[in-house]
Amino acid sequence: MIGNLNHIAIVVPDLKKAVEIYNVALGAKVSDPVDIPDHGVRVIFVELNNTKIELLFPIGKNSPVASYLERNPSGGIHHICYSVEDILNAKDRCIAQGLTVIGTGEPQIGAHGKPVLFLHPKDLCGTLVELEQI
């Protein structure tokens, strides 16, 4: 069901510093920042040959990554995203297998403008997993 690794998301306490690390120190191409108010984050993608790194910075008081930074002030890996061909089929299959879909269970539009779902880490070896329709 899952396809390629789409991206690994890292919550960062200082977006400018994170961009300098990836762009200047490591020589990677980085995107311009994009605010996604519905998810409470500012996002920058680090483009790699085989995948992306998603740098997440909280915007707004209700940002889910703000609470992550409270628990992990230095930041860290937040989630792993896999591509799927059909998000609704993936959702049904996950639920049938006893996995917990976070939120309403309905896909939302993610940072790439495509439908996404999140699966609870308690069901996936302690890892928050995002599924994104390709």
TAHU-V124261 format. One record per residue. RES is the residue in one small letter. SS is DSSP state (A for helix, B for strand, O for the rest). PHI is phi in whole degrees, 0 to 359 (none if undefined). Layout:
res->[RES	RES]
ss->[SS	SS]
phi->[PHI	PHI]
//
This chain:
res->[m	i	g	n	l	n	h	i	a	i	v	v	p	d	l	k	k	a	v	e	i	y	n	v	a	l	g	a	k	v	s	d	p	v	d	i	p	d	h	g	v	r	v	i	f	v	e	l	n	n	t	k	i	e	l	l	f	p	i	g	k	n	s	p	v	a	s	y	l	e	r	n	p	s	g	g	i	h	h	i	c	y	s	v	e	d	i	l	n	a	k	d	r	c	i	a	q	g	l	t	v	i	g	t	g	e	p	q	i	g	a	h	g	k	p	v	l	f	l	h	p	k	d	l	c	g	t	l	v	e	l	e	q	i]
ss->[O	O	O	O	B	B	B	B	B	B	B	O	O	O	A	A	A	A	A	A	A	A	A	A	A	O	O	O	B	B	O	O	O	B	B	B	A	A	A	O	B	B	B	B	B	B	B	O	O	O	O	B	B	B	B	B	B	B	O	O	O	O	O	A	A	A	A	A	A	A	A	O	O	O	O	B	B	B	B	B	B	B	B	B	O	O	A	A	A	A	A	A	A	A	A	A	O	O	O	O	B	O	O	O	O	O	O	B	B	O	O	O	O	O	B	B	B	B	B	O	A	A	A	O	O	O	O	O	B	B	B	B	B	O]
phi->[none	283	256	289	292	278	195	245	260	237	278	236	279	219	295	298	296	297	297	299	296	287	279	277	291	260	72	270	279	238	277	288	290	229	275	237	301	298	254	69	222	253	237	230	258	264	272	244	298	246	190	226	250	256	270	246	229	290	232	86	291	265	297	296	278	295	292	298	293	297	279	226	302	274	86	156	294	261	202	242	245	248	278	226	284	224	296	290	295	298	300	300	294	298	297	299	269	87	278	264	274	281	85	286	90	262	300	244	275	264	296	267	77	239	295	224	223	245	249	295	297	296	264	229	56	80	246	289	242	254	249	235	289	269]
//
